[in-house]
């Protein structure tokens, strides 16, 4: 192996992540011509085409796509070595980049981050919000070190640790009229706007599958990028949506009708690249996250004390289940 090719490989990996030579050059602090020269040097040495043009950007060729996970692991190991030297030398905090579904922030990430801050853990965070597929893509490309997301299946080059099973719920604006009170939330999908997550999200797939199985063709659709916006629309008086039970908070119930959804539960997992290097400060975060997840898991198994599950149970007690109809009288 020619060690002189490693900088060229890093430049090529940056182009693959950002999709253009110009963006990569800006990130690397180089000129676009210098980055292009490195890519040509690497292509000539490997005798394999690395990129092809698509629109105004560049994408990896099929051959280069196959070696991307290995190249990412190479630089993971190098970064871990320098992090370890930094910790041994008393340098600044280790930076950990995480992509997570937005609804996981309050029940999982916030308790963990507060605990680590109180302990003075030498960690600095970059946390980005993304739906599951997008988060996993960022992880594969090396943009983040971890993803905390719902998963359906294993992906090559990634290692997933299952944390707990996630139930789902239907949410809709609370109505005062007797006719609306007698109508189940899921039944309202037929004549009220449907709140739908972005393409690629697992919640969107569950919703689309349910609508197809029930032969429901919504009259109106509102596409939103996050679970929090689904809840904001429903609490604001518009739309019926499918959300993870973990996202529900007791304070929202006054404005929402909530109903358990007869859709499959999805595993929530901590996903990293396979054979990731061990970094002590990152391991502290992982251990604390697993402890918090175990607490959520136990509450789920007890059936009623999980924040989302408790909200579903409480919603029945405060008016989701209609009482007997009163006879109407004429004035």
Secondary structure, 3 states (H helix, E strand, C coil): CCCCHHHHHHHHHHHHHHCCHHHHHHHHCCCHHHHHHHHHHHHHHHCCCCEEEECCEEEECHHHHHHHHHHHHHHHHHHHHHHHHHHHCCCCCEEEEEEECCCHHHHHHHHHHHHHHHHCCCEEEEEEECCHHHHHHHHHCCCCCEEEEEECCCCCCEEEEEEEEECEEEEEECCCCHHHHCCCCHHHHHCCCEEECCCCCHHHHHHHHHHHHCCCCCCCEEECCCHHHHHHHHHCCCCEEEEEHHHCCHHHCCCEEEEECCCCCEEEEEEEECCCCCCHHHHHHHHHHHHHHHHHHHHHHHCCCCHHHHHHHHHHHHHHCCCCCCCCCCC
